[in-house]
Amino acid sequence: MTSNHTRNPGTPLDLDWVMGAHINKSAVERRTATLTGRRTVKKDWQAAWLLRAITNIDLTTLAGDDTPGRIHRLCAKAKQPLRPDMLENLD
């Protein structure tokens, strides 16, 4: 079967913008050194970050050996990503 669609030719790779980027290495090193010592996220912000993380859960499967049980669990996770008690605590 022949396709009537024209293939997108793409664009040539141009690394000039990457090579032209500048960073302040000492500032980056100072910032990264503080990350491990920071406190955990608390209260309302913790809930916000939890909900943000849930929106990023990958609910796709690329395995060719999926069983009906695996697919059922994946669909159940998509329908109810949070336990009911956690959802209730979030109001």
PDB file of N, CA, C and O in Angstrom:
ATOM      1  N   MET A   1       0.842  -1.177   0.000  1.00  0.00           N
ATOM      2  CA  MET A   1       0.000   0.000   0.000  1.00  0.00           C
ATOM      3  C   MET A   1       0.888   1.242   0.000  1.00  0.00           C
ATOM      4  O   MET A   1       1.827   1.322   0.792  1.00  0.00           O
ATOM      5  N   THR A   2       0.615   2.188  -0.852  1.00  0.00           N
ATOM      6  CA  THR A   2       1.410   3.398  -0.986  1.00  0.00           C
ATOM      7  C   THR A   2       0.767   4.531  -0.189  1.00  0.00           C
ATOM      8  O   THR A   2      -0.450   4.712  -0.216  1.00  0.00           O
ATOM      9  N   SER A   3       1.608   5.294   0.524  1.00  0.00           N
ATOM     10  CA  SER A   3       1.112   6.423   1.309  1.00  0.00           C
ATOM     11  C   SER A   3       1.121   7.685   0.457  1.00  0.00           C
ATOM     12  O   SER A   3       2.042   7.912  -0.327  1.00  0.00           O
ATOM     13  N   ASN A   4       0.088   8.500   0.620  1.00  0.00           N
ATOM     14  CA  ASN A   4       0.009   9.769  -0.087  1.00  0.00           C
ATOM     15  C   ASN A   4       0.606  10.910   0.729  1.00  0.00           C
ATOM     16  O   ASN A   4       0.581  12.062   0.297  1.00  0.00           O
ATOM     17  N   HIS A   5       1.138  10.599   1.897  1.00  0.00           N
ATOM     18  CA  HIS A   5       1.675  11.619   2.783  1.00  0.00           C
ATOM     19  C   HIS A   5       3.147  11.891   2.468  1.00  0.00           C
ATOM     20  O   HIS A   5       3.920  10.974   2.192  1.00  0.00           O
ATOM     21  N   THR A   6       3.507  13.154   2.516  1.00  0.00           N
ATOM     22  CA  THR A   6       4.903  13.542   2.324  1.00  0.00           C
ATOM     23  C   THR A   6       5.605  13.481   3.669  1.00  0.00           C
ATOM     24  O   THR A   6       5.100  14.000   4.665  1.00  0.00           O
ATOM     25  N   ARG A   7       6.752  12.855   3.696  1.00  0.00           N
ATOM     26  CA  ARG A   7       7.517  12.725   4.931  1.00  0.00           C
ATOM     27  C   ARG A   7       8.107  14.074   5.315  1.00  0.00           C
ATOM     28  O   ARG A   7       8.601  14.814   4.464  1.00  0.00           O
ATOM     29  N   ASN A   8       8.049  14.385   6.605  1.00  0.00           N
ATOM     30  CA  ASN A   8       8.644  15.618   7.116  1.00  0.00           C
ATOM     31  C   ASN A   8      10.157  15.498   6.985  1.00  0.00           C
ATOM     32  O   ASN A   8      10.752  14.569   7.531  1.00  0.00           O
ATOM     33  N   PRO A   9      10.794  16.438   6.259  1.00  0.00           N
ATOM     34  CA  PRO A   9      12.233  16.319   6.050  1.00  0.00           C
ATOM     35  C   PRO A   9      13.051  16.655   7.293  1.00  0.00           C
ATOM     36  O   PRO A   9      14.250  16.380   7.327  1.00  0.00           O
ATOM     37  N   GLY A  10      12.428  17.245   8.314  1.00  0.00           N
ATOM     38  CA  GLY A  10      13.161  17.609   9.515  1.00  0.00           C
ATOM     39  C   GLY A  10      14.021  18.838   9.291  1.00  0.00           C
ATOM     40  O   GLY A  10      13.897  19.529   8.280  1.00  0.00           O
ATOM     41  N   THR A  11      14.887  19.096  10.245  1.00  0.00           N
ATOM     42  CA  THR A  11      15.804  20.235  10.131  1.00  0.00           C
ATOM     43  C   THR A  11      17.203  19.750  10.475  1.00  0.00           C
ATOM     44  O   THR A  11      17.368  18.807  11.249  1.00  0.00           O
ATOM     45  N   PRO A  12      18.197  20.387   9.905  1.00  0.00           N
ATOM     46  CA  PRO A  12      19.563  19.977  10.229  1.00  0.00           C
ATOM     47  C   PRO A  12      19.894  20.294  11.695  1.00  0.00           C
ATOM     48  O   PRO A  12      19.407  21.275  12.255  1.00  0.00           O
ATOM     49  N   LEU A  13      20.712  19.463  12.287  1.00  0.00           N
ATOM     50  CA  LEU A  13      21.132  19.666  13.669  1.00  0.00           C
ATOM     51  C   LEU A  13      22.086  20.849  13.738  1.00  0.00           C
ATOM     52  O   LEU A  13      23.108  20.884  13.052  1.00  0.00           O
ATOM     53  N   ASP A  14      21.734  21.814  14.577  1.00  0.00           N
ATOM     54  CA  ASP A  14      22.564  23.006  14.740  1.00  0.00           C
ATOM     55  C   ASP A  14      22.907  23.137  16.212  1.00  0.00           C
ATOM     56  O   ASP A  14      22.052  23.506  17.018  1.00  0.00           O
ATOM     57  N   LEU A  15      24.140  22.842  16.570  1.00  0.00           N
ATOM     58  CA  LEU A  15      24.564  22.886  17.965  1.00  0.00           C
ATOM     59  C   LEU A  15      25.115  24.238  18.394  1.00  0.00           C
ATOM     60  O   LEU A  15      25.609  24.373  19.514  1.00  0.00           O
ATOM     61  N   ASP A  16      25.039  25.233  17.531  1.00  0.00           N
ATOM     62  CA  ASP A  16      25.569  26.550  17.882  1.00  0.00           C
ATOM     63  C   ASP A  16      24.916  27.100  19.146  1.00  0.00           C
ATOM     64  O   ASP A  16      25.597  27.687  19.987  1.00  0.00           O
ATOM     65  N   TRP A  17      23.604  26.917  19.289  1.00  0.00           N
ATOM     66  CA  TRP A  17      22.928  27.449  20.467  1.00  0.00           C
ATOM     67  C   TRP A  17      23.352  26.704  21.732  1.00  0.00           C
ATOM     68  O   TRP A  17      23.392  27.295  22.811  1.00  0.00           O
ATOM     69  N   VAL A  18      23.667  25.426  21.611  1.00  0.00           N
ATOM     70  CA  VAL A  18      24.138  24.658  22.767  1.00  0.00           C
ATOM     71  C   VAL A  18      25.553  25.092  23.126  1.00  0.00           C
ATOM     72  O   VAL A  18      25.865  25.317  24.295  1.00  0.00           O
ATOM     73  N   MET A  19      26.389  25.204  22.133  1.00  0.00           N
ATOM     74  CA  MET A  19      27.776  25.586  22.377  1.00  0.00           C
ATOM     75  C   MET A  19      27.882  27.027  22.893  1.00  0.00           C
ATOM     76  O   MET A  19      28.861  27.382  23.550  1.00  0.00           O
ATOM     77  N   GLY A  20      26.881  27.848  22.597  1.00  0.00           N
ATOM     78  CA  GLY A  20      26.891  29.240  23.037  1.00  0.00           C
ATOM     79  C   GLY A  20      26.322  29.443  24.431  1.00  0.00           C
ATOM     80  O   GLY A  20      26.361  30.555  24.957  1.00  0.00           O
ATOM     81  N   ALA A  21      25.792  28.383  25.038  1.00  0.00           N
ATOM     82  CA  ALA A  21      25.212  28.521  26.384  1.00  0.00           C
ATOM     83  C   ALA A  21      26.325  28.683  27.415  1.00  0.00           C
ATOM     84  O   ALA A  21      27.373  28.044  27.324  1.00  0.00           O
ATOM     85  N   HIS A  22      26.081  29.537  28.382  1.00  0.00           N
ATOM     86  CA  HIS A  22      27.048  29.775  29.448  1.00  0.00           C
ATOM     87  C   HIS A  22      26.390  29.501  30.790  1.00  0.00           C
ATOM     88  O   HIS A  22      25.220  29.822  30.994  1.00  0.00           O
ATOM     89  N   ILE A  23      27.146  28.909  31.698  1.00  0.00           N
ATOM     90  CA  ILE A  23      26.626  28.680  33.047  1.00  0.00           C
ATOM     91  C   ILE A  23      27.619  29.227  34.055  1.00  0.00           C
ATOM     92  O   ILE A  23      28.810  29.369  33.777  1.00  0.00           O
ATOM     93  N   ASN A  24      27.099  29.526  35.220  1.00  0.00           N
ATOM     94  CA  ASN A  24      27.931  29.954  36.327  1.00  0.00           C
ATOM     95  C   ASN A  24      28.183  28.696  37.154  1.00  0.00           C
ATOM     96  O   ASN A  24      27.379  28.346  38.018  1.00  0.00           O
ATOM     97  N   LYS A  25      29.294  28.022  36.891  1.00  0.00           N
ATOM     98  CA  LYS A  25      29.562  26.727  37.499  1.00  0.00           C
ATOM     99  C   LYS A  25      29.578  26.797  39.020  1.00  0.00           C
ATOM    100  O   LYS A  25      29.037  25.907  39.675  1.00  0.00           O
ATOM    101  N   SER A  26      30.177  27.817  39.593  1.00  0.00           N
ATOM    102  CA  SER A  26      30.240  27.890  41.052  1.00  0.00           C
ATOM    103  C   SER A  26      28.844  28.066  41.643  1.00  0.00           C
ATOM    104  O   SER A  26      28.552  27.507  42.700  1.00  0.00           O
ATOM    105  N   ALA A  27      27.978  28.830  40.984  1.00  0.00           N
ATOM    106  CA  ALA A  27      26.605  29.004  41.473  1.00  0.00           C
ATOM    107  C   ALA A  27      25.826  27.693  41.390  1.00  0.00           C
ATOM    108  O   ALA A  27      25.069  27.358  42.302  1.00  0.00           O
ATOM    109  N   VAL A  28      26.009  26.967  40.315  1.00  0.00           N
ATOM    110  CA  VAL A  28      25.336  25.672  40.167  1.00  0.00           C
ATOM    111  C   VAL A  28      25.816  24.710  41.249  1.00  0.00           C
ATOM    112  O   VAL A  28      25.007  24.006  41.851  1.00  0.00           O
ATOM    113  N   GLU A  29      27.112  24.674  41.499  1.00  0.00           N
ATOM    114  CA  GLU A  29      27.649  23.782  42.527  1.00  0.00           C
ATOM    115  C   GLU A  29      27.148  24.162  43.910  1.00  0.00           C
ATOM    116  O   GLU A  29      26.830  23.280  44.708  1.00  0.00           O
ATOM    117  N   ARG A  30      27.070  25.467  44.217  1.00  0.00           N
ATOM    118  CA  ARG A  30      26.541  25.896  45.515  1.00  0.00           C
ATOM    119  C   ARG A  30      25.088  25.473  45.672  1.00  0.00           C
ATOM    120  O   ARG A  30      24.689  24.969  46.722  1.00  0.00           O
ATOM    121  N   ARG A  31      24.312  25.678  44.635  1.00  0.00           N
ATOM    122  CA  ARG A  31      22.881  25.343  44.685  1.00  0.00           C
ATOM    123  C   ARG A  31      22.674  23.843  44.858  1.00  0.00           C
ATOM    124  O   ARG A  31      21.853  23.430  45.677  1.00  0.00           O
ATOM    125  N   THR A  32      23.389  23.033  44.114  1.00  0.00           N
ATOM    126  CA  THR A  32      23.209  21.584  44.220  1.00  0.00           C
ATOM    127  C   THR A  32      23.676  21.062  45.569  1.00  0.00           C
ATOM    128  O   THR A  32      23.138  20.073  46.067  1.00  0.00           O
ATOM    129  N   ALA A  33      24.661  21.708  46.163  1.00  0.00           N
ATOM    130  CA  ALA A  33      25.140  21.272  47.484  1.00  0.00           C
ATOM    131  C   ALA A  33      24.079  21.471  48.557  1.00  0.00           C
ATOM    132  O   ALA A  33      24.084  20.757  49.559  1.00  0.00           O
ATOM    133  N   THR A  34      23.167  22.426  48.370  1.00  0.00           N
ATOM    134  CA  THR A  34      22.139  22.681  49.383  1.00  0.00           C
ATOM    135  C   THR A  34      20.922  21.777  49.233  1.00  0.00           C
ATOM    136  O   THR A  34      20.117  21.680  50.160  1.00  0.00           O
ATOM    137  N   LEU A  35      20.770  21.119  48.104  1.00  0.00           N
ATOM    138  CA  LEU A  35      19.549  20.348  47.853  1.00  0.00           C
ATOM    139  C   LEU A  35      19.364  19.189  48.820  1.00  0.00           C
ATOM    140  O   LEU A  35      18.237  18.921  49.237  1.00  0.00           O
ATOM    141  N   THR A  36      20.419  18.503  49.185  1.00  0.00           N
ATOM    142  CA  THR A  36      20.272  17.347  50.072  1.00  0.00           C
ATOM    143  C   THR A  36      19.970  17.763  51.503  1.00  0.00           C
ATOM    144  O   THR A  36      19.427  16.961  52.263  1.00  0.00           O
ATOM    145  N   GLY A  37      20.294  18.962  51.889  1.00  0.00           N
ATOM    146  CA  GLY A  37      20.046  19.413  53.252  1.00  0.00           C
ATOM    147  C   GLY A  37      18.713  20.100  53.447  1.00  0.00           C
ATOM    148  O   GLY A  37      18.376  20.487  54.566  1.00  0.00           O
ATOM    149  N   ARG A  38      17.957  20.257  52.393  1.00  0.00           N
ATOM    150  CA  ARG A  38      16.673  20.949  52.507  1.00  0.00           C
ATOM    151  C   ARG A  38      15.649  20.086  53.230  1.00  0.00           C
ATOM    152  O   ARG A  38      15.715  18.857  53.209  1.00  0.00           O
ATOM    153  N   ARG A  39      14.724  20.746  53.854  1.00  0.00           N
ATOM    154  CA  ARG A  39      13.643  20.042  54.538  1.00  0.00           C
ATOM    155  C   ARG A  39      12.679  19.453  53.522  1.00  0.00           C
ATOM    156  O   ARG A  39      12.681  19.825  52.348  1.00  0.00           O
ATOM    157  N   THR A  40      11.864  18.535  53.991  1.00  0.00           N
ATOM    158  CA  THR A  40      10.863  17.949  53.113  1.00  0.00           C
ATOM    159  C   THR A  40       9.716  18.925  52.928  1.00  0.00           C
ATOM    160  O   THR A  40       9.554  19.874  53.696  1.00  0.00           O
ATOM    161  N   VAL A  41       8.940  18.679  51.918  1.00  0.00           N
ATOM    162  CA  VAL A  41       7.787  19.519  51.628  1.00  0.00           C
ATOM    163  C   VAL A  41       6.709  19.217  52.662  1.00  0.00           C
ATOM    164  O   VAL A  41       6.454  18.052  52.967  1.00  0.00           O
ATOM    165  N   LYS A  42       6.081  20.246  53.201  1.00  0.00           N
ATOM    166  CA  LYS A  42       5.111  20.067  54.279  1.00  0.00           C
ATOM    167  C   LYS A  42       3.719  20.539  53.895  1.00  0.00           C
ATOM    168  O   LYS A  42       3.542  21.363  52.998  1.00  0.00           O
ATOM    169  N   LYS A  43       2.751  20.001  54.589  1.00  0.00           N
ATOM    170  CA  LYS A  43       1.346  20.401  54.596  1.00  0.00           C
ATOM    171  C   LYS A  43       0.754  20.551  53.206  1.00  0.00           C
ATOM    172  O   LYS A  43       0.799  19.618  52.405  1.00  0.00           O
ATOM    173  N   ASP A  44       0.200  21.724  52.918  1.00  0.00           N
ATOM    174  CA  ASP A  44      -0.512  21.907  51.651  1.00  0.00           C
ATOM    175  C   ASP A  44       0.390  21.700  50.448  1.00  0.00           C
ATOM    176  O   ASP A  44      -0.043  21.182  49.419  1.00  0.00           O
ATOM    177  N   TRP A  45       1.654  22.111  50.582  1.00  0.00           N
ATOM    178  CA  TRP A  45       2.578  21.937  49.467  1.00  0.00           C
ATOM    179  C   TRP A  45       2.852  20.468  49.209  1.00  0.00           C
ATOM    180  O   TRP A  45       3.060  20.066  48.065  1.00  0.00           O
ATOM    181  N   GLN A  46       2.854  19.662  50.263  1.00  0.00           N
ATOM    182  CA  GLN A  46       3.075  18.225  50.089  1.00  0.00           C
ATOM    183  C   GLN A  46       1.937  17.632  49.262  1.00  0.00           C
ATOM    184  O   GLN A  46       2.171  16.822  48.365  1.00  0.00           O
ATOM    185  N   ALA A  47       0.728  18.032  49.560  1.00  0.00           N
ATOM    186  CA  ALA A  47      -0.421  17.542  48.803  1.00  0.00           C
ATOM    187  C   ALA A  47      -0.338  18.003  47.354  1.00  0.00           C
ATOM    188  O   ALA A  47      -0.626  17.240  46.433  1.00  0.00           O
ATOM    189  N   ALA A  48       0.055  19.246  47.164  1.00  0.00           N
ATOM    190  CA  ALA A  48       0.164  19.768  45.799  1.00  0.00           C
ATOM    191  C   ALA A  48       1.199  18.994  44.996  1.00  0.00           C
ATOM    192  O   ALA A  48       0.962  18.655  43.837  1.00  0.00           O
ATOM    193  N   TRP A  49       2.343  18.714  45.606  1.00  0.00           N
ATOM    194  CA  TRP A  49       3.388  17.961  44.901  1.00  0.00           C
ATOM    195  C   TRP A  49       2.962  16.515  44.659  1.00  0.00           C
ATOM    196  O   TRP A  49       3.297  15.931  43.629  1.00  0.00           O
ATOM    197  N   LEU A  50       2.230  15.942  45.603  1.00  0.00           N
ATOM    198  CA  LEU A  50       1.730  14.581  45.421  1.00  0.00           C
ATOM    199  C   LEU A  50       0.777  14.537  44.229  1.00  0.00           C
ATOM    200  O   LEU A  50       0.874  13.654  43.377  1.00  0.00           O
ATOM    201  N   LEU A  51      -0.132  15.487  44.180  1.00  0.00           N
ATOM    202  CA  LEU A  51      -1.075  15.514  43.064  1.00  0.00           C
ATOM    203  C   LEU A  51      -0.362  15.769  41.740  1.00  0.00           C
ATOM    204  O   LEU A  51      -0.750  15.206  40.716  1.00  0.00           O
ATOM    205  N   ARG A  52       0.664  16.597  41.742  1.00  0.00           N
ATOM    206  CA  ARG A  52       1.438  16.842  40.530  1.00  0.00           C
ATOM    207  C   ARG A  52       2.135  15.552  40.086  1.00  0.00           C
ATOM    208  O   ARG A  52       2.170  15.231  38.898  1.00  0.00           O
ATOM    209  N   ALA A  53       2.678  14.830  41.040  1.00  0.00           N
ATOM    210  CA  ALA A  53       3.352  13.569  40.706  1.00  0.00           C
ATOM    211  C   ALA A  53       2.371  12.578  40.094  1.00  0.00           C
ATOM    212  O   ALA A  53       2.716  11.857  39.157  1.00  0.00           O
ATOM    213  N   ILE A  54       1.165  12.539  40.613  1.00  0.00           N
ATOM    214  CA  ILE A  54       0.160  11.613  40.095  1.00  0.00           C
ATOM    215  C   ILE A  54      -0.169  11.925  38.642  1.00  0.00           C
ATOM    216  O   ILE A  54      -0.389  11.016  37.843  1.00  0.00           O
ATOM    217  N   THR A  55      -0.201  13.202  38.301  1.00  0.00           N
ATOM    218  CA  THR A  55      -0.516  13.545  36.908  1.00  0.00           C
ATOM    219  C   THR A  55       0.592  13.103  35.959  1.00  0.00           C
ATOM    220  O   THR A  55       0.377  13.034  34.749  1.00  0.00           O
ATOM    221  N   ASN A  56       1.765  12.807  36.490  1.00  0.00           N
ATOM    222  CA  ASN A  56       2.889  12.394  35.649  1.00  0.00           C
ATOM    223  C   ASN A  56       3.111  10.886  35.625  1.00  0.00           C
ATOM    224  O   ASN A  56       4.072  10.413  35.018  1.00  0.00           O
ATOM    225  N   ILE A  57       2.243  10.136  36.270  1.00  0.00           N
ATOM    226  CA  ILE A  57       2.380   8.680  36.261  1.00  0.00           C
ATOM    227  C   ILE A  57       2.138   8.169  34.838  1.00  0.00           C
ATOM    228  O   ILE A  57       1.159   8.531  34.185  1.00  0.00           O
ATOM    229  N   ASP A  58       3.043   7.333  34.388  1.00  0.00           N
ATOM    230  CA  ASP A  58       2.918   6.751  33.049  1.00  0.00           C
ATOM    231  C   ASP A  58       2.012   5.533  33.142  1.00  0.00           C
ATOM    232  O   ASP A  58       2.372   4.528  33.755  1.00  0.00           O
ATOM    233  N   LEU A  59       0.858   5.623  32.542  1.00  0.00           N
ATOM    234  CA  LEU A  59      -0.094   4.524  32.580  1.00  0.00           C
ATOM    235  C   LEU A  59      -0.156   3.785  31.248  1.00  0.00           C
ATOM    236  O   LEU A  59      -1.171   3.179  30.906  1.00  0.00           O
ATOM    237  N   THR A  60       0.927   3.844  30.516  1.00  0.00           N
ATOM    238  CA  THR A  60       0.999   3.101  29.262  1.00  0.00           C
ATOM    239  C   THR A  60       1.826   1.848  29.486  1.00  0.00           C
ATOM    240  O   THR A  60       2.565   1.740  30.465  1.00  0.00           O
ATOM    241  N   THR A  61       1.693   0.934  28.594  1.00  0.00           N
ATOM    242  CA  THR A  61       2.486  -0.287  28.648  1.00  0.00           C
ATOM    243  C   THR A  61       2.998  -0.587  27.256  1.00  0.00           C
ATOM    244  O   THR A  61       2.254  -0.523  26.277  1.00  0.00           O
ATOM    245  N   LEU A  62       4.268  -0.911  27.180  1.00  0.00           N
ATOM    246  CA  LEU A  62       4.867  -1.232  25.892  1.00  0.00           C
ATOM    247  C   LEU A  62       5.283  -2.693  25.822  1.00  0.00           C
ATOM    248  O   LEU A  62       5.838  -3.140  24.818  1.00  0.00           O
ATOM    249  N   ALA A  63       5.017  -3.429  26.880  1.00  0.00           N
ATOM    250  CA  ALA A  63       5.424  -4.830  26.913  1.00  0.00           C
ATOM    251  C   ALA A  63       4.490  -5.659  26.038  1.00  0.00           C
ATOM    252  O   ALA A  63       3.282  -5.425  26.003  1.00  0.00           O
ATOM    253  N   GLY A  64       5.049  -6.599  25.357  1.00  0.00           N
ATOM    254  CA  GLY A  64       4.243  -7.473  24.522  1.00  0.00           C
ATOM    255  C   GLY A  64       3.709  -8.668  25.283  1.00  0.00           C
ATOM    256  O   GLY A  64       2.925  -9.450  24.746  1.00  0.00           O
ATOM    257  N   ASP A  65       4.128  -8.817  26.535  1.00  0.00           N
ATOM    258  CA  ASP A  65       3.726  -9.992  27.309  1.00  0.00           C
ATOM    259  C   ASP A  65       2.717  -9.637  28.400  1.00  0.00           C
ATOM    260  O   ASP A  65       2.605 -10.359  29.391  1.00  0.00           O
ATOM    261  N   ASP A  66       1.983  -8.537  28.231  1.00  0.00           N
ATOM    262  CA  ASP A  66       1.012  -8.142  29.244  1.00  0.00           C
ATOM    263  C   ASP A  66      -0.119  -9.154  29.334  1.00  0.00           C
ATOM    264  O   ASP A  66      -0.632  -9.649  28.331  1.00  0.00           O
ATOM    265  N   THR A  67      -0.476  -9.434  30.555  1.00  0.00           N
ATOM    266  CA  THR A  67      -1.580 -10.354  30.800  1.00  0.00           C
ATOM    267  C   THR A  67      -2.834  -9.531  31.072  1.00  0.00           C
ATOM    268  O   THR A  67      -2.738  -8.342  31.375  1.00  0.00           O
ATOM    269  N   PRO A  68      -3.988 -10.141  30.968  1.00  0.00           N
ATOM    270  CA  PRO A  68      -5.224  -9.423  31.323  1.00  0.00           C
ATOM    271  C   PRO A  68      -5.169  -8.885  32.761  1.00  0.00           C
ATOM    272  O   PRO A  68      -5.715  -7.818  33.040  1.00  0.00           O
ATOM    273  N   GLY A  69      -4.520  -9.610  33.664  1.00  0.00           N
ATOM    274  CA  GLY A  69      -4.403  -9.151  35.051  1.00  0.00           C
ATOM    275  C   GLY A  69      -3.581  -7.870  35.160  1.00  0.00           C
ATOM    276  O   GLY A  69      -3.944  -6.957  35.901  1.00  0.00           O
ATOM    277  N   ARG A  70      -2.479  -7.802  34.425  1.00  0.00           N
ATOM    278  CA  ARG A  70      -1.647  -6.592  34.438  1.00  0.00           C
ATOM    279  C   ARG A  70      -2.414  -5.398  33.887  1.00  0.00           C
ATOM    280  O   ARG A  70      -2.357  -4.301  34.443  1.00  0.00           O
ATOM    281  N   ILE A  71      -3.120  -5.616  32.807  1.00  0.00           N
ATOM    282  CA  ILE A  71      -3.902  -4.538  32.200  1.00  0.00           C
ATOM    283  C   ILE A  71      -5.003  -4.095  33.164  1.00  0.00           C
ATOM    284  O   ILE A  71      -5.280  -2.901  33.282  1.00  0.00           O
ATOM    285  N   HIS A  72      -5.626  -5.041  33.846  1.00  0.00           N
ATOM    286  CA  HIS A  72      -6.669  -4.709  34.822  1.00  0.00           C
ATOM    287  C   HIS A  72      -6.099  -3.841  35.945  1.00  0.00           C
ATOM    288  O   HIS A  72      -6.731  -2.859  36.337  1.00  0.00           O
ATOM    289  N   ARG A  73      -4.914  -4.182  36.473  1.00  0.00           N
ATOM    290  CA  ARG A  73      -4.283  -3.392  37.540  1.00  0.00           C
ATOM    291  C   ARG A  73      -3.921  -2.000  37.042  1.00  0.00           C
ATOM    292  O   ARG A  73      -4.074  -1.021  37.773  1.00  0.00           O
ATOM    293  N   LEU A  74      -3.445  -1.903  35.807  1.00  0.00           N
ATOM    294  CA  LEU A  74      -3.103  -0.609  35.228  1.00  0.00           C
ATOM    295  C   LEU A  74      -4.344   0.272  35.118  1.00  0.00           C
ATOM    296  O   LEU A  74      -4.297   1.458  35.443  1.00  0.00           O
ATOM    297  N   CYS A  75      -5.439  -0.300  34.666  1.00  0.00           N
ATOM    298  CA  CYS A  75      -6.692   0.455  34.556  1.00  0.00           C
ATOM    299  C   CYS A  75      -7.220   0.857  35.931  1.00  0.00           C
ATOM    300  O   CYS A  75      -7.745   1.957  36.097  1.00  0.00           O
ATOM    301  N   ALA A  76      -7.083  -0.030  36.913  1.00  0.00           N
ATOM    302  CA  ALA A  76      -7.527   0.296  38.274  1.00  0.00           C
ATOM    303  C   ALA A  76      -6.705   1.452  38.835  1.00  0.00           C
ATOM    304  O   ALA A  76      -7.251   2.326  39.509  1.00  0.00           O
ATOM    305  N   LYS A  77      -5.408   1.468  38.568  1.00  0.00           N
ATOM    306  CA  LYS A  77      -4.553   2.565  39.021  1.00  0.00           C
ATOM    307  C   LYS A  77      -4.966   3.870  38.357  1.00  0.00           C
ATOM    308  O   LYS A  77      -4.960   4.923  38.995  1.00  0.00           O
ATOM    309  N   ALA A  78      -5.322   3.807  37.085  1.00  0.00           N
ATOM    310  CA  ALA A  78      -5.748   5.010  36.370  1.00  0.00           C
ATOM    311  C   ALA A  78      -7.067   5.539  36.930  1.00  0.00           C
ATOM    312  O   ALA A  78      -7.261   6.751  37.027  1.00  0.00           O
ATOM    313  N   LYS A  79      -7.968   4.636  37.296  1.00  0.00           N
ATOM    314  CA  LYS A  79      -9.261   5.056  37.821  1.00  0.00           C
ATOM    315  C   LYS A  79      -9.153   5.625  39.225  1.00  0.00           C
ATOM    316  O   LYS A  79      -9.888   6.548  39.576  1.00  0.00           O
ATOM    317  N   GLN A  80      -8.239   5.083  40.039  1.00  0.00           N
ATOM    318  CA  GLN A  80      -8.115   5.533  41.421  1.00  0.00           C
ATOM    319  C   GLN A  80      -6.639   5.561  41.820  1.00  0.00           C
ATOM    320  O   GLN A  80      -6.152   4.639  42.474  1.00  0.00           O
ATOM    321  N   PRO A  81      -5.914   6.643  41.417  1.00  0.00           N
ATOM    322  CA  PRO A  81      -4.479   6.698  41.692  1.00  0.00           C
ATOM    323  C   PRO A  81      -4.137   6.929  43.163  1.00  0.00           C
ATOM    324  O   PRO A  81      -3.025   6.622  43.592  1.00  0.00           O
ATOM    325  N   LEU A  82      -5.075   7.463  43.934  1.00  0.00           N
ATOM    326  CA  LEU A  82      -4.849   7.693  45.367  1.00  0.00           C
ATOM    327  C   LEU A  82      -5.735   6.773  46.190  1.00  0.00           C
ATOM    328  O   LEU A  82      -6.884   6.515  45.829  1.00  0.00           O
ATOM    329  N   ARG A  83      -5.195   6.282  47.298  1.00  0.00           N
ATOM    330  CA  ARG A  83      -6.022   5.512  48.220  1.00  0.00           C
ATOM    331  C   ARG A  83      -7.133   6.417  48.740  1.00  0.00           C
ATOM    332  O   ARG A  83      -6.928   7.621  48.892  1.00  0.00           O
ATOM    333  N   PRO A  84      -8.304   5.852  49.014  1.00  0.00           N
ATOM    334  CA  PRO A  84      -9.426   6.675  49.502  1.00  0.00           C
ATOM    335  C   PRO A  84      -9.096   7.464  50.776  1.00  0.00           C
ATOM    336  O   PRO A  84      -9.527   8.609  50.912  1.00  0.00           O
ATOM    337  N   ASP A  85      -8.338   6.872  51.712  1.00  0.00           N
ATOM    338  CA  ASP A  85      -8.011   7.583  52.945  1.00  0.00           C
ATOM    339  C   ASP A  85      -7.102   8.792  52.663  1.00  0.00           C
ATOM    340  O   ASP A  85      -7.232   9.831  53.311  1.00  0.00           O
ATOM    341  N   MET A  86      -6.193   8.657  51.706  1.00  0.00           N
ATOM    342  CA  MET A  86      -5.325   9.782  51.345  1.00  0.00           C
ATOM    343  C   MET A  86      -6.149  10.891  50.688  1.00  0.00           C
ATOM    344  O   MET A  86      -5.955  12.073  50.971  1.00  0.00           O
ATOM    345  N   LEU A  87      -7.052  10.499  49.823  1.00  0.00           N
ATOM    346  CA  LEU A  87      -7.903  11.472  49.134  1.00  0.00           C
ATOM    347  C   LEU A  87      -8.766  12.216  50.135  1.00  0.00           C
ATOM    348  O   LEU A  87      -8.948  13.428  50.026  1.00  0.00           O
ATOM    349  N   GLU A  88      -9.294  11.496  51.102  1.00  0.00           N
ATOM    350  CA  GLU A  88     -10.138  12.119  52.134  1.00  0.00           C
ATOM    351  C   GLU A  88      -9.333  13.127  52.954  1.00  0.00           C
ATOM    352  O   GLU A  88      -9.840  14.200  53.282  1.00  0.00           O
ATOM    353  N   ASN A  89      -8.093  12.795  53.285  1.00  0.00           N
ATOM    354  CA  ASN A  89      -7.249  13.711  54.057  1.00  0.00           C
ATOM    355  C   ASN A  89      -6.889  14.975  53.275  1.00  0.00           C
ATOM    356  O   ASN A  89      -6.568  16.005  53.868  1.00  0.00           O
ATOM    357  N   LEU A  90      -6.942  14.898  51.958  1.00  0.00           N
ATOM    358  CA  LEU A  90      -6.634  16.063  51.122  1.00  0.00           C
ATOM    359  C   LEU A  90      -7.822  16.995  50.948  1.00  0.00           C
ATOM    360  O   LEU A  90      -7.691  18.072  50.366  1.00  0.00           O
ATOM    361  N   ASP A  91      -8.975  16.587  51.447  1.00  0.00           N
ATOM    362  CA  ASP A  91     -10.241  17.321  51.239  1.00  0.00           C
ATOM    363  C   ASP A  91     -10.603  17.372  49.783  1.00  0.00           C
ATOM    364  O   ASP A  91     -11.631  17.945  49.422  1.00  0.00           O
TER     365      ASP A  91
END
